[in-house]
Each structure stands twice: as structure tokens, then as C-alpha cells.
Amino acid sequence: MGIKANKHRGRNRYHGRGKKAGRGAGKRGGRGLAGINKHRVMTRIKYMPNHWGMHGFNRHPSLRTVNVTVNVGQLEELAGDGDSVNLTEMGIDKLLGSGRISKAITVTVSEASAKATEKIEAAGGSLNMDQEDWDESKEE
């Protein structure tokens, strides 16, 4: 650090740049990706084709649906000694088909994959789907 800069350091709010200097992004040629438009454009087009512009989109959080899921292999653990499990009361939305099940369990859930339904019925259990009827809500 030079002598002049050292003198100004900590003594005032402008640090030797003057009152108006150092406010904007002038000395740096702009902020971020500004000022790159004419510099080696062909190189950028060739090697960085996605350098300019916006890409993709993000849905609004209120429109996103995230299912809380559980696999068939975890059902025996959730049921414990009982022979029925209500996954909806536990806050689980969907039952998926990964894992093995040997015990006959009655499961209540709003959604289940085809593989999960197949495995539960093969083990001698049953699946109760507690979905709301969309037709009834439309009539009201």
C-alpha cells in the first residue's frame, strides 16, 4: 500500500478518492457481465454458447408440490406390532415400491405407486386410498 493511500486510510469516509469517485462501477467497466459485449465475441460464442441470456425457469414456491414419501420396505418398522398403518395421519403423502415386505399390513395413504400396491397385495395386505373426490368439490 502506497504512502498516499496509507495517509487517507481511516481518516475520512472517502479514502483519498474524493467525494464522488468510487461510488459507481465506472473504473471497472461496469458490474458483473457488463462491458464484455465486444471483447472476443466469437470466442465466447464458440466456447461459451450459454454465456448470454436467461436459461430455464423457476416455478413459484406456491405452485410446487413436494410429496413426502415412504417406501414399502419401511412399513413393517412403522407398523410395529400392529397390522395397520395410517400414513396420512403421519403426514406422508405417497407410498413407493422400494424394499421388501413379508407381513400382511393394511395401509391407508392418499397415493401409492403401482409397484407398492402390487407388493402389499402379494404379502396379503390391503391398501386404502383416502383421496378426496374431485367430482364432489366441482359440484358445490
Backbone bond lengths (Angstrom), bond angles and torsions (degrees), N, CA, C in turn:
res aa  C-N    CA-C-N  psi(-1)  N-CA   C-N-CA  omega(-1)  CA-C   N-CA-C  phi
1 M - - - 1.461 - - 1.516 108.47 -
2 G 1.340 116.59 132.02 1.456 121.11 -176.55 1.517 112.70 -72.55
3 I 1.334 115.16 167.76 1.462 121.19 -178.46 1.518 110.53 -64.00
4 K 1.350 116.46 -43.69 1.462 120.43 -176.92 1.537 110.67 -63.05
5 A 1.328 115.86 -45.58 1.462 119.85 -179.93 1.520 110.29 -65.26
6 N 1.312 116.26 -37.32 1.458 120.53 179.65 1.517 111.34 -64.26
7 K 1.333 117.29 -38.20 1.460 121.65 179.57 1.519 110.92 -62.73
8 H 1.346 115.85 -41.58 1.459 119.40 -175.93 1.532 112.70 -79.54
9 R 1.294 117.50 -18.04 1.459 121.42 -174.16 1.526 110.77 -65.84
10 G 1.315 116.18 123.79 1.451 120.58 175.33 1.507 115.31 81.27
11 R 1.341 119.24 -6.68 1.463 120.48 -177.10 1.513 112.05 -90.55
12 N 1.332 116.98 -33.94 1.455 118.61 178.11 1.519 109.65 -143.69
13 R 1.308 115.41 178.01 1.462 119.45 -174.99 1.521 113.15 -82.98
14 Y 1.348 118.64 -6.88 1.461 119.85 -174.82 1.521 113.04 -102.58
15 H 1.322 119.03 -11.29 1.460 124.56 174.59 1.524 113.26 54.94
16 G 1.317 117.96 35.98 1.452 120.92 175.36 1.514 114.83 82.36
17 R 1.315 118.91 4.33 1.460 120.88 -178.90 1.515 112.04 -95.83
18 G 1.310 118.72 -7.27 1.457 121.09 -174.42 1.518 109.77 90.00
19 K 1.329 114.68 170.60 1.461 118.41 -172.83 1.523 113.04 -69.04
20 K 1.328 116.82 -43.92 1.463 118.55 -173.01 1.524 113.58 -95.85
21 A 1.323 118.01 -15.20 1.460 119.48 -178.82 1.528 109.85 -76.88
22 G 1.294 115.30 147.94 1.463 119.44 177.36 1.504 113.82 86.24
23 R 1.330 117.11 5.57 1.465 119.03 179.58 1.517 111.55 -82.98
24 G 1.329 115.50 -46.85 1.459 119.51 -173.68 1.509 111.82 -94.72
25 A 1.317 114.83 -157.32 1.460 120.26 -179.86 1.519 110.26 -112.85
26 G 1.340 116.65 26.97 1.454 121.38 -172.68 1.505 114.73 -65.51
27 K 1.293 118.55 -45.23 1.453 121.05 -174.40 1.528 111.58 -67.93
28 R 1.303 116.60 -25.12 1.460 120.96 -175.82 1.523 113.49 -94.19
29 G 1.328 117.99 -1.90 1.461 119.65 -178.04 1.512 112.13 77.96
30 G 1.294 116.16 27.75 1.461 120.05 178.94 1.514 111.36 103.04
31 R 1.306 114.95 -179.62 1.461 120.51 179.45 1.522 109.92 -110.31
32 G 1.307 116.56 149.89 1.456 120.77 173.77 1.506 112.75 64.94
33 L 1.335 115.79 -125.36 1.463 120.73 -177.23 1.519 112.22 -93.16
34 A 1.325 117.52 13.46 1.462 120.18 179.71 1.520 109.75 -71.93
35 G 1.310 116.52 150.29 1.449 121.55 173.92 1.508 115.23 79.93
36 I 1.315 118.24 11.75 1.463 119.38 -177.52 1.512 111.66 -104.80
37 N 1.318 117.38 4.65 1.453 120.02 -166.85 1.515 114.37 -66.31
38 K 1.338 118.80 -31.76 1.456 118.79 -178.07 1.521 112.58 -104.51
39 H 1.304 117.59 -4.34 1.451 119.80 -174.39 1.524 110.12 -86.47
40 R 1.303 117.33 111.86 1.457 123.08 175.29 1.530 111.87 49.73
41 V 1.321 115.67 53.78 1.462 121.34 -176.32 1.514 111.55 -63.06
42 M 1.320 117.41 -44.24 1.465 120.00 -176.97 1.527 111.36 -64.18
43 T 1.327 116.43 -35.88 1.461 119.75 177.25 1.520 110.35 -62.73
44 R 1.323 115.06 -44.16 1.463 119.09 -179.69 1.523 111.50 -66.26
45 I 1.333 116.67 -40.17 1.461 119.82 179.81 1.527 110.14 -63.06
46 K 1.320 115.97 -37.73 1.459 120.05 -177.30 1.527 112.67 -75.35
47 Y 1.333 116.86 -47.12 1.459 120.47 -171.89 1.531 114.08 -100.18
48 M 1.314 117.17 -17.53 1.469 120.49 -179.89 1.525 109.18 -132.84
49 P 1.324 118.61 66.91 1.460 120.04 -173.78 1.528 114.00 -63.78
50 N 1.307 117.65 -24.24 1.469 120.41 -179.34 1.521 112.45 -98.52
51 H 1.335 116.10 19.69 1.459 120.28 -175.99 1.522 112.36 -66.61
52 W 1.332 117.17 -39.20 1.455 121.24 -178.57 1.514 110.74 -103.67
53 G 1.301 115.57 152.96 1.463 120.67 172.61 1.516 112.67 92.36
54 M 1.316 114.29 171.76 1.460 121.21 179.79 1.521 108.52 -99.24
55 H 1.323 116.43 145.05 1.452 120.51 -175.73 1.522 109.41 -132.86
56 G 1.314 115.92 131.38 1.460 120.34 177.36 1.506 112.23 77.34
57 F 1.315 115.13 -172.41 1.453 120.41 -179.93 1.522 108.85 -154.93
58 N 1.296 115.71 161.88 1.456 122.10 175.01 1.513 108.42 -123.48
59 R 1.303 116.51 127.40 1.454 119.78 177.16 1.525 108.84 -74.54
60 H 1.319 115.67 152.46 1.456 120.75 178.04 1.526 108.71 -65.56
61 P 1.339 118.01 139.92 1.463 119.93 -177.34 1.530 114.19 -55.85
62 S 1.335 116.99 -30.37 1.465 118.76 -179.30 1.528 111.63 -70.84
63 L 1.336 117.48 -19.23 1.463 121.05 -179.68 1.525 112.89 -93.29
64 R 1.324 117.32 -11.14 1.457 120.50 -178.22 1.521 109.95 -80.01
65 T 1.323 116.18 137.00 1.463 120.38 174.57 1.522 107.71 -115.36
66 V 1.308 115.88 119.80 1.451 121.45 179.53 1.518 107.65 -115.72
67 N 1.325 116.59 116.39 1.458 120.97 -179.49 1.522 110.11 -83.82
68 V 1.337 115.62 137.50 1.458 121.36 170.31 1.518 105.20 -90.27
69 T 1.327 117.25 121.31 1.461 120.53 -171.44 1.519 111.90 -119.25
70 V 1.327 114.49 161.00 1.461 122.19 173.74 1.528 106.67 -143.59
71 N 1.323 116.78 150.19 1.458 121.27 -179.10 1.520 111.15 -97.73
72 V 1.336 115.21 159.24 1.462 122.05 -179.09 1.528 110.64 -59.22
73 G 1.324 116.90 -35.13 1.459 121.39 -178.91 1.523 114.03 -62.98
74 Q 1.325 118.06 -18.50 1.468 121.42 -178.63 1.528 112.68 -95.88
75 L 1.335 117.59 -4.77 1.465 120.82 -173.70 1.525 112.81 -65.51
76 E 1.326 117.64 -42.31 1.468 120.46 -178.68 1.525 110.70 -61.44
77 E 1.320 115.74 -37.92 1.469 120.79 177.58 1.530 110.63 -66.05
78 L 1.338 116.86 -41.02 1.465 121.10 -179.98 1.523 111.83 -70.45
79 A 1.328 116.85 -33.90 1.468 120.59 -178.35 1.523 111.27 -74.62
80 G 1.321 117.39 -31.57 1.461 120.65 -177.76 1.520 110.16 67.65
81 D 1.355 116.41 -126.20 1.467 120.92 179.35 1.517 111.93 -84.63
82 G 1.332 117.43 -18.64 1.464 121.29 -177.05 1.517 112.40 -73.79
83 D 1.344 114.26 172.20 1.460 119.26 179.77 1.526 111.86 -114.95
84 S 1.341 116.73 12.41 1.467 119.68 177.12 1.526 110.13 -141.93
85 V 1.322 114.92 149.72 1.468 121.79 179.91 1.515 108.20 -136.66
86 N 1.343 116.49 130.63 1.461 120.79 174.11 1.528 107.40 -106.43
87 L 1.318 115.42 98.45 1.468 120.39 -176.59 1.524 111.94 -73.63
88 T 1.332 117.02 -26.55 1.468 120.60 -179.86 1.521 110.30 -64.40
89 E 1.327 117.11 -41.01 1.475 120.91 178.38 1.525 111.33 -66.40
90 M 1.320 116.55 -27.87 1.466 120.86 178.70 1.525 111.94 -80.43
91 G 1.334 117.06 -6.05 1.463 121.05 179.77 1.517 113.62 87.35
92 I 1.329 116.76 18.62 1.466 121.22 179.83 1.518 108.48 -99.91
93 D 1.344 115.79 129.84 1.460 121.15 -174.19 1.519 113.54 -90.53
94 K 1.335 117.21 -36.52 1.463 119.17 -170.56 1.518 111.29 -139.14
95 L 1.325 115.54 143.43 1.457 122.88 177.16 1.522 108.51 -105.70
96 L 1.341 116.10 126.56 1.460 121.74 -179.33 1.525 110.21 -108.86
97 G 1.324 117.20 164.16 1.458 121.52 -167.92 1.510 117.44 -97.09
98 S 1.313 120.41 16.02 1.456 121.26 -179.02 1.527 110.60 -81.21
99 G 1.315 117.16 139.15 1.456 121.65 177.54 1.517 112.37 102.78
100 R 1.349 114.87 180.00 1.466 121.20 -178.15 1.517 109.65 -117.94
101 I 1.331 114.85 151.66 1.462 121.04 176.19 1.522 107.98 -138.59
102 S 1.348 115.87 132.56 1.462 119.77 -178.65 1.524 111.60 -117.04
103 K 1.316 116.79 -16.50 1.464 122.35 -176.07 1.529 109.89 -96.27
104 A 1.341 116.54 142.20 1.469 120.87 177.54 1.523 108.75 -78.27
105 I 1.322 116.82 113.67 1.466 122.14 -176.35 1.522 109.23 -126.89
106 T 1.333 115.52 139.51 1.460 121.04 172.38 1.522 107.47 -93.57
107 V 1.318 116.36 120.89 1.465 121.71 -174.34 1.521 109.50 -115.26
108 T 1.345 116.14 133.16 1.460 121.99 174.49 1.523 107.84 -113.45
109 V 1.328 115.51 120.74 1.465 120.93 -177.15 1.520 108.52 -155.49
110 S 1.340 116.65 156.30 1.469 118.82 -178.31 1.522 112.85 -77.74
111 E 1.345 118.41 -35.92 1.465 120.94 179.76 1.519 109.49 -137.32
112 A 1.333 115.95 149.67 1.460 120.84 175.94 1.517 108.91 -149.44
113 S 1.331 115.35 145.33 1.464 119.14 177.93 1.526 109.25 -76.63
114 A 1.323 115.95 162.69 1.467 121.21 -178.85 1.527 110.81 -62.87
115 K 1.322 117.13 -38.74 1.465 121.57 -179.60 1.528 110.78 -66.42
116 A 1.328 116.89 -38.32 1.463 120.68 178.96 1.524 110.35 -65.18
117 T 1.323 116.97 -44.25 1.464 121.81 178.72 1.525 110.12 -60.72
118 E 1.307 116.37 -43.60 1.466 122.14 -179.81 1.527 111.28 -61.20
119 K 1.332 117.57 -44.74 1.464 121.83 -177.57 1.521 112.29 -68.69
120 I 1.331 117.33 -39.20 1.464 120.66 179.96 1.527 110.26 -66.17
121 E 1.317 116.64 -43.89 1.466 120.38 179.97 1.526 111.47 -68.72
122 A 1.327 117.95 -32.88 1.468 121.47 177.07 1.524 111.26 -67.00
123 A 1.339 117.01 -30.23 1.465 121.27 178.89 1.527 111.67 -82.86
124 G 1.326 117.61 -4.32 1.465 121.21 178.86 1.516 113.63 95.50
125 G 1.307 117.69 8.08 1.464 121.35 179.45 1.516 111.49 -94.32
126 S 1.334 115.02 -175.85 1.468 119.57 178.12 1.521 109.66 -137.62
127 L 1.329 114.70 159.70 1.457 121.33 -176.18 1.517 109.17 -124.22
128 N 1.336 116.80 122.28 1.466 121.84 176.36 1.518 108.21 -105.20
129 M 1.315 115.94 119.24 1.460 120.77 178.53 1.522 108.14 -94.39
130 D 1.322 117.31 118.76 1.468 120.46 -178.89 1.518 111.17 -103.73
131 Q 1.334 116.63 51.27 1.463 120.95 177.41 1.516 109.58 -76.63
132 E 1.333 114.58 149.01 1.459 119.39 174.65 1.518 108.41 -76.99
133 D 1.336 116.53 146.74 1.457 120.36 176.98 1.513 108.69 -81.87
134 W 1.336 116.32 117.42 1.454 120.97 -178.75 1.518 111.03 -72.08
135 D 1.335 117.47 -28.47 1.461 120.32 -178.70 1.525 111.23 -65.36
136 E 1.333 116.94 -37.95 1.464 120.45 -179.74 1.523 111.39 -66.36
137 S 1.326 117.05 -39.15 1.464 119.80 -178.59 1.526 111.44 -70.06
138 K 1.334 117.09 -28.19 1.460 120.10 178.87 1.529 111.62 -72.00
139 E 1.349 116.65 -31.94 1.462 120.52 -177.08 1.523 111.71 -69.87
140 E 1.321 116.74 -31.83 1.471 120.17 -175.29 1.505 112.90 -72.65
